[in-house]
Amino acid sequence: MKIERLIKMANDISDFFNAESDKEAAAEGVRNHIIRSWDPRMRREIIAYLESDGSELSSLAKIAISKIPLPQ
């Protein structure tokens, strides 16, 4: 999948959870959603993007993705 699509998806998920007043809970919601819904290849790609650049990710997406363990 193209990284641009993954970035958009991560930011859209973050926009949904951003309504949560507790930003730690919001980040956990984004993290859990990505872990449950994305296949390991998608998770590896978005983690690699965050580690190499990450500039197009929202701040909430960056926090959430940084807490996702690298899939084996």
Sequence and secondary structure as in RCSB ss.txt:
>XXXX:A:sequence
MKIERLIKMANDISDFFNAESDKEAAAEGVRNHIIRSWDPRMRREIIAYLESDGSELSSLAKIAISKIPLPQ
>XXXX:A:secstr
  HHHHHHHHHHHHHHHTT SSHHHHHHHHHHHHHHHS HHHHHHHHHHHHHT TTS HHHHHHHHTS    
